[in-house]
Amino acid sequence: MFMFDFIQQACKAGYTLQGTATLDWGIWFHDVVHNPESSTNEADSAALAGQLLQAAGLQQDTINKIKTYILATASHHHVEGDPDGDLMMDADLAILGAPLHKYIDYAVAVRKEYGHLSDEEYTKSRARVLKGLLDREQLFLSDVGKSTCEAAARANMAHEWRLVSAGQLLQANTSDKGDPEGAEENGLSEGAAADSSSAQER
């Protein structure tokens, strides 16, 4: 699972996790409910995680933190006072900074997931989502995310955005124009963007 690959890379780079089990539970449960036509997947996932983890006997403060992590993946913004939370947000977005061929696999999979949308609906929504991410001053929150994923993610998304803005889908045969600058060199390996009616962040 790519999110765990990212966490492992962060640890190898010197990051010390504050709560390994809490972060692991957050990752496992963050997409436990995923309906492409729903806008409440994160809230539903957090609620289900709370129920199951409470039944398993976890302490309530730990459960609350796990639920906070899951809910934060809806926007991937800073988790106040919690570096582990920021690391999880970056792990969920790490696929964006993968080598181009892996990013293409991800983009193709996302399109299949939103098969209930026409190509026109999907490309318009996807373009809005990608533009929103590209307009952020900083995508990644952790030092390892900034150094290993930021440049490649922006190159990958800009490449796809140019296509979907023109009503075209990113496919394996659309990469013949070459690798976006920095994507192969700076990318990691795999792991998160689209909603039921707006191809949003996953």
C-alpha positions, 0 to 999 in steps of 0.5 A: 500500500503506497501510503505506508511506503511513504511513511516508511520513506519518511522514517528512513529520512529521520522522521520519528512517529509519535503514534505508530498504531494511531497513524496505521489505523488512520490509514487503514480506515481512511477509505473504508467507506468509498462511494464515488457518488457520495460527498460524505465518504470521509465522515462515513469512514470516520464514523465507522472507524469510531464504531469498530475501534470502540468495540475493539477496546481502543481508548476514546482519545486515540479513536478521536485522533484517528477520526480527526486524521480521517476527516482531514483527508477531505481537504488535506490541510494542516492538522493543528499541532500534530506532525503525524497527521500532516504526514498522513495527509502527505501520504494520501497525496503521495501518488500525485508525485509518483513517476509518470507511468504510475501517475497515469495508472492512477489517473486511469483508475480514477476515471474508471471509478467515476464511470457514472460520469460522461467524459465531458462531465469528468474532464470538466470536474477533474480540471477544476480539481487539478487547478485547485490543487495546483493553485495551492501555495504548498501541496505537501506539509512535511519536509519529506513530502516537500522534498520528494513529491512536491515538484513531481506532483505539480508536473504530473498534475499540470500535464493531466490538467492541460489534457482534461482542460481540452476535454482529453483523458490522460491515458498511457498513450498520452505520455508520448510527449515525454515525462513532465520535468522532474516526475521520474526523478522526484517521484516516490512509488504510489497512493490519492483526486475526484468526487461523484459530481466533481472528480475531487480529491480521494 
